[in-house]
Amino acid sequence: MTFAPFTIHKLIASGENETIEFKSGFNTEVIISLNAFANTHGGIILIGVNDQGVIKGVEIGSETLKSWINEIKQKTYPSIIPDVLETEIEGKHIIGLYIQEFPIKPVAFQGRYFKRVKNSNHQLTVDEISMLHLQSFNSSWDYYTNTLHTHSDISIQKVQKVIERLQSRGLTIDTNPSTFLKKKELVRLDKLTNACFLLFTENDTVMTTIEMGRFKSSTNIVDNARLQTDVVNEVEMVMNFIKKHINQAIIFDGNIENTIQWQYPMDAIREIILNMIIHRDYSMAFDSVIKIFDEKIEFFNPGKLPNGLTIDKLISNDYISTPKNKLIANLFKEMGWIEKYGSGVQRILESFKTAQLPTPHFEEIAGGFRVTVYGKSVVDNVTDNVTDSVVDSVVDNVVDSVVDNELKVLNLLKDNQKLSAKDLAKITDLSPRTIQRHIQSLRTKKLIKRIGSDKGGYWEILST
């Protein structure tokens, strides 16, 4: 095959990138680059062009090209055969070796596997090799049968609850748990899939471990929890832990029911949690980790982005979503927890923009993926005592607002109007001095009023 000289000049002008590489001559690096192209998006190697894009030409004999192709075939598995493109510019031979993305991946070069990242080749890790193989068969890790667990290891009650949820959404679902699991391919050949075990495990399992902590500094942990249950229940359990440790304001706007404003947009936080569970690499030994600080939350998840997906493409929505765990993603979608694949990041960004909060930060780190979100400075500007302070002017039409521990005091008094400051301090683990400050603040706001003496009286709730 041949291609026109002007095409060569156009390719050279583009420079080396994800799909173009220059080589002065044929060598092992040429085959490695072809291997990387085959495992990524395909590409072309121009032989006879140096690294600076200067045309040097290459000597070609009658058997040269045949010899190159045979060597490429012998050193790759499955064998790849590039298209050969030839041209001559000012008496200099230029050879182009073009390879399409291979349909069944990964392709190996003498037992090693490579991928193309920008203008260089990178050797694939074991996890990347496994994921690339699953993706090429349009499958995922959670689809495979679990050889370590049996039907006795899952909870039929948990299965039934999911069935009831799907029915409540108007879906036609087989109510027999056994039939349901088979139709959803959660059980195949009478064996649990990895997804089935993760979704409905009867007992705690280290496979689903999520470590959560509330930090006052990088080394000072004031509360922590560890989840090791099924991934369905983990969603709400993580949400509850986060709500327990972030700021909230009650907005008294004259309506019967008051409005709670959280420090972060909770729809976006929930989306991040769902993405963690759906895209987690459960084959890795690492745990998911959530760290809550005064001014930010960090979400770390084992497993990097799929091959070829970058942070820039993720943020710009320039990609097609490929969930690491398709069966879990499918069930969550039917349950109404996710809308469609690939839209979650955009909803997260839009929610933080609407809330006038800093843009979340996405990064690959330590064999995994981390998302960091930041709270509004107006909520966090009282340093370490923020949860004991009143937040003024949170939104327009705010009549008053009460934050975190002060809200706890108010709710406790609504439940038992005879509680003393000493009782409240014992229940909340706050100091008596802090309790007195909250009580005085609530009285100043005319939310509570003392009726009778300190010993025999009670608290009247003036506004709820």
Secondary structure, DSSP 8 states (H G I E B T S, - for coil): -B--HHHHHHHHHH-S-SSEEEESS-SHHHHHHHHHHHHTT-EEEEETB-TTS-B------TTHHHHHHHHHHHHEES----EEEEEEETTEEEEEEEE---SS---EETTEEEEEETTEEEE--HHHHHHHHHHHTT--GGGSB-SS--GGGB-HHHHHHHHHHHHHTT------HHHHHHHTTSEETTEEBHHHHHHHBSS--GGG-EEEEEESSSS-EEEEEEE-S-HHHHHHHHHHHHHHTS-EEEE--SSSS-EEEESS-HHHHHHHHHHHHHH--TTSS--EEEEE-SSEEEEEEES---TT--HHHHHHT-S----SSHHHHHHHHHTTS--STT-HHHHHHHHHHHTT----EEEEETTEEEEEEE--HHHHTTGGGGGGS-----STT-----BHHHHHHHHHHHH-TT--HHHHHHHHT--HHHHHHHHHHHHHTTSEEEES-TTT-EEEE---
